[in-house]
Amino acid sequence: MKPCATLPLRRRGLLQGAALAALCTTQYHAHARPAITLRFSHVVSEATPKGLAANRFKVLVEQRTEGRIAVQVFPNSALYGDRDEMQALQLGAVDLLAPSLSKFGRIGLPEFELFDLPFTFESLTQVRRITGGPLGQQLFDGLSRQGLIGLGYFDNGFKQMSANRPLLAPEDFAGLRMRIQPSGVIAAQMRALGARPITLGFGETRDALASGVVDGTENPVSNFWTQGMHQVQRHLSLTDHGYLGYAVVSHQRLWQHLKPSDIAVLQQALRDALVFANDIADRQNDQALAQLRASQTTRIHHLTPQQRERLRLAVQPVQDALAQRIGPQWIDRLKLELTRTSSG
């Protein structure tokens, strides 16, 4: 059999040959260096917090194992995109993903959409206390239902609204086609504002904005800048209305075939990489905002407290309407955790 490094990596073909591809991570006894090759796929630029975290993980793993474990990183949807990356992971065609928390809803885990609820979190510190606490672990425990294992959370900050007109009040959204991630919560949020939600893969978004397939979108500023959306969107409204977070996940079959010592190395490298990612998340968004201002391609709007409150009230019914979809018990748990972590 060919070494893992020489197996062809065709986007669709890997899904067909997932069983064969999965063997690449377990045949390490047959090869000198590297003994194990892990494939880490993601959909954003290497310059984003997610991209930097993936590359940091690669460097740490390869340094700490002296090259015995290699990590191949595939950024910018080079291997899989939004629509097929979760299926690829479940089939073993890739080994590690860092999908946004929104994406777990469509594989039967809508409780992760708690993090999509608009105007819910006060700060990234509060979010990190929740993901690092009992609620975050309980969410990870549920991944076993889909044959997955959760390895860690990290974030890319809060999202802002963009379009070719300022989005400062609910009526500004009327009739707009807004690109969203696949999330029932985010779709309901856009409908509550009077917009039409359009689900598209992240890698397709910039072209869809340029061609007029969609009119606007929501993103942290770092994603907005690194994907070149500022070139096709004339206005960015700093709404801080929603949180964008990620979970690093793998498939259980891989971890069942790894030695405990290798698992320990990978877990510590990932913890260090995610601390690094969270440390730079705020900085990356601040730097992207400064670059955006300097480019003068997009007009930046700062909402007044009154304008932000109007938007919050417009989407407030979303939380009540989606309690059944997410699960009332999860809503109650989140409210309890928010109270516990508020201003703490």
BADREN-358144 format. One record per residue (C-alpha): residue in three letters; x, y, z. Coordinates in steps of 0.2 Angstrom, whole numbers, padded with zeros to 4 digits, always signed. Layout:
# residues N
ALAXYZ...
***
This chain:
# residues 344
MET+0000+0000+0000LYS+0006+0018-0004PRO+0011+0029+0011CYS-0002+0041+0016ALA+0008+0056+0009THR+0006+0049-0008LEU-0012+0044-0008PRO-0022+0056-0020LEU-0032+0069-0012ARG-0047+0073-0023ARG-0061+0082-0015ARG-0075+0071-0021GLY-0065+0055-0022LEU-0060+0056-0004LEU-0078+0054+0001GLN-0079+0038-0010GLY-0064+0031-0003ALA-0065+0036+0015ALA-0062+0019+0023LEU-0046+0018+0014ALA-0041+0036+0018ALA-0044+0033+0037LEU-0031+0019+0037CYS-0018+0032+0034THR-0018+0038+0052THR-0016+0020+0059GLN-0003+0013+0048TYR+0011+0022+0057HIS+0021+0006+0061ALA+0025+0003+0043HIS+0033+0020+0040ALA+0049+0028+0048ARG+0045+0047+0047PRO+0031+0053+0049ALA+0023+0038+0057ILE+0006+0047+0058THR-0001+0060+0046LEU-0016+0070+0052ARG-0026+0080+0039PHE-0033+0096+0046SER-0046+0105+0035HIS-0054+0122+0037VAL-0063+0135+0026VAL-0055+0151+0030SER-0038+0161+0027GLU-0022+0156+0035ALA-0022+0174+0041THR-0037+0172+0052PRO-0037+0166+0070LYS-0043+0149+0065GLY-0030+0148+0051LEU-0016+0153+0063ALA-0022+0141+0076ALA-0022+0126+0064ASN-0004+0131+0058ARG+0002+0133+0076PHE-0005+0116+0081LYS+0005+0109+0066VAL+0021+0117+0072LEU+0019+0111+0090VAL+0014+0093+0085GLU+0029+0091+0073GLN+0041+0099+0085ARG+0036+0089+0100THR+0036+0073+0091GLU+0052+0077+0081GLY+0042+0074+0065ARG+0035+0057+0070ILE+0017+0064+0069ALA+0014+0076+0054VAL-0001+0088+0052GLN-0006+0093+0034VAL-0017+0109+0035PHE-0029+0113+0021PRO-0035+0131+0022ASN-0048+0141+0012SER-0059+0126+0008ALA-0045+0118-0002LEU-0050+0101+0003TYR-0068+0102+0009GLY-0080+0116+0010ASP-0095+0121+0022ARG-0107+0109+0014ASP-0096+0093+0014GLU-0083+0095+0028MET-0093+0087+0042GLN-0098+0072+0031ALA-0080+0070+0026LEU-0075+0070+0045GLN-0088+0057+0049LEU-0082+0046+0035GLY-0064+0047+0040ALA-0059+0057+0025VAL-0051+0070+0036ASP-0045+0069+0054LEU-0048+0086+0061LEU-0060+0101+0058ALA-0063+0117+0066PRO-0081+0121+0061SER-0091+0135+0067LEU-0103+0130+0081SER-0117+0134+0069LYS-0113+0119+0059PHE-0117+0106+0071GLY-0136+0109+0070ARG-0138+0101+0053ILE-0130+0085+0059GLY-0143+0083+0073LEU-0135+0093+0087PRO-0145+0109+0087GLU-0140+0113+0105PHE-0124+0120+0098GLU-0135+0134+0091LEU-0136+0141+0108PHE-0121+0151+0103ASP-0130+0159+0088LEU-0143+0167+0099PRO-0142+0186+0095PHE-0137+0199+0108THR-0134+0185+0121PHE-0116+0187+0127GLU-0108+0202+0135SER-0090+0198+0131LEU-0078+0185+0125THR-0073+0182+0143GLN-0090+0177+0147VAL-0091+0165+0132ARG-0075+0157+0137ARG-0081+0153+0154ILE-0096+0145+0147THR-0087+0134+0134GLY-0073+0130+0147GLY-0086+0125+0160PRO-0099+0111+0163LEU-0110+0117+0149GLY-0096+0116+0136GLN-0091+0099+0141GLN-0109+0093+0141LEU-0111+0099+0123PHE-0095+0090+0118ASP-0102+0074+0126GLY-0116+0074+0114LEU-0105+0073+0099SER-0103+0054+0102ARG-0120+0052+0095GLN-0112+0056+0078GLY-0096+0047+0080LEU-0086+0063+0084ILE-0075+0069+0098GLY-0074+0087+0104LEU-0056+0093+0107GLY-0057+0111+0111TYR-0067+0128+0109PHE-0060+0144+0102ASP-0067+0160+0095ASN-0066+0173+0082GLY-0075+0187+0091PHE-0092+0195+0088LYS-0100+0197+0071GLN-0104+0213+0062MET-0117+0217+0048SER-0112+0222+0030ALA-0122+0227+0015ASN-0121+0241+0001ARG-0131+0252+0013PRO-0130+0256+0031LEU-0138+0243+0043LEU-0143+0253+0058ALA-0161+0249+0061PRO-0173+0234+0058GLU-0181+0243+0043ASP-0163+0244+0035PHE-0164+0225+0032ALA-0180+0225+0023GLY-0179+0214+0007LEU-0160+0211+0008ARG-0154+0194+0004MET-0141+0190+0018ARG-0129+0176+0017ILE-0129+0165+0033GLN-0121+0150+0039PRO-0132+0134+0040SER-0141+0139+0057GLY-0160+0139+0061VAL-0156+0152+0074ILE-0147+0164+0062ALA-0160+0161+0048ALA-0174+0166+0061GLN-0163+0181+0066MET-0163+0188+0048ARG-0181+0185+0045ALA-0185+0194+0061LEU-0176+0209+0054GLY-0185+0208+0038ALA-0171+0201+0028ARG-0171+0185+0017PRO-0158+0172+0024ILE-0148+0163+0010THR-0137+0149+0016LEU-0120+0148+0007GLY-0103+0141+0010PHE-0091+0153+0017GLY-0079+0151+0002GLU-0093+0156-0010THR-0098+0171+0000ARG-0086+0184-0008ASP-0091+0180-0026ALA-0109+0179-0021LEU-0108+0197-0014ALA-0099+0203-0030SER-0111+0196-0042GLY-0127+0201-0032VAL-0133+0184-0028VAL-0133+0190-0010ASP-0134+0208-0004GLY-0125+0207+0013THR-0118+0196+0026GLU-0112+0195+0044ASN-0094+0191+0050PRO-0081+0196+0062VAL-0070+0210+0054SER-0055+0198+0052ASN-0065+0187+0041PHE-0073+0202+0032TRP-0055+0209+0028THR-0045+0193+0024GLN-0059+0187+0012GLY-0059+0203+0002MET-0077+0207+0006HIS-0073+0225+0009GLN-0070+0226-0010VAL-0088+0222-0014GLN-0097+0229+0002ARG-0099+0248+0004HIS-0105+0248+0022LEU-0100+0239+0038SER-0111+0241+0053LEU-0102+0237+0070THR-0117+0228+0078ASP-0108+0215+0089HIS-0124+0206+0088GLY-0118+0188+0088TYR-0104+0177+0093LEU-0093+0167+0081GLY-0085+0152+0089TYR-0077+0136+0083ALA-0075+0118+0090VAL-0060+0107+0085VAL-0067+0090+0082SER-0061+0073+0076HIS-0068+0056+0073GLN-0069+0043+0087ARG-0061+0030+0076LEU-0045+0040+0075TRP-0043+0042+0093GLN-0047+0024+0097HIS-0031+0019+0086LEU-0019+0031+0094LYS-0008+0027+0108PRO-0011+0036+0125SER+0006+0045+0124ASP+0002+0052+0106ILE-0015+0057+0112ALA-0007+0067+0127VAL+0005+0076+0115LEU-0009+0080+0103GLN-0021+0086+0117GLN-0007+0097+0125ALA-0002+0104+0108LEU-0020+0109+0104ARG-0023+0117+0121ASP-0008+0128+0118ALA-0013+0132+0100LEU-0031+0137+0106VAL-0024+0148+0120PHE-0013+0156+0106ALA-0029+0158+0095ASN-0039+0166+0108ASP-0025+0178+0113ILE-0024+0184+0095ALA-0043+0184+0091ASP-0046+0202+0098ARG-0030+0208+0091GLN-0034+0201+0073ASN-0051+0210+0073ASP-0043+0226+0079GLN-0030+0225+0066ALA-0042+0221+0052LEU-0053+0236+0057ALA-0038+0247+0056GLN-0033+0241+0039LEU-0051+0242+0033ARG-0052+0261+0039ALA-0035+0264+0030SER-0042+0256+0014GLN-0057+0268+0013THR-0066+0255+0003THR-0080+0253+0015ARG-0089+0265+0026ILE-0089+0260+0044HIS-0104+0264+0055HIS-0104+0264+0074LEU-0121+0261+0082THR-0127+0271+0096PRO-0134+0262+0111GLN-0151+0266+0106GLN-0149+0259+0088ARG-0142+0243+0095GLU-0156+0241+0107ARG-0169+0243+0093LEU-0160+0229+0084ARG-0160+0218+0100LEU-0178+0221+0103ALA-0182+0216+0085VAL-0174+0199+0086GLN-0179+0195+0104PRO-0193+0184+0099VAL-0180+0172+0091GLN-0175+0166+0108ASP-0193+0161+0113ALA-0197+0154+0096LEU-0182+0143+0094ALA-0183+0136+0112GLN-0191+0120+0106ARG-0178+0118+0091ILE-0163+0119+0102GLY-0171+0111+0118PRO-0179+0121+0132GLN-0167+0112+0144TRP-0152+0119+0135ILE-0160+0137+0135ASP-0162+0135+0154ARG-0144+0129+0156LEU-0137+0144+0146LYS-0148+0156+0156LEU-0141+0149+0172GLU-0123+0150+0165LEU-0125+0168+0159THR-0131+0173+0176ARG-0117+0165+0184THR-0104+0172+0173SER-0111+0189+0170SER-0099+0203+0175GLY-0090+0190+0185
***
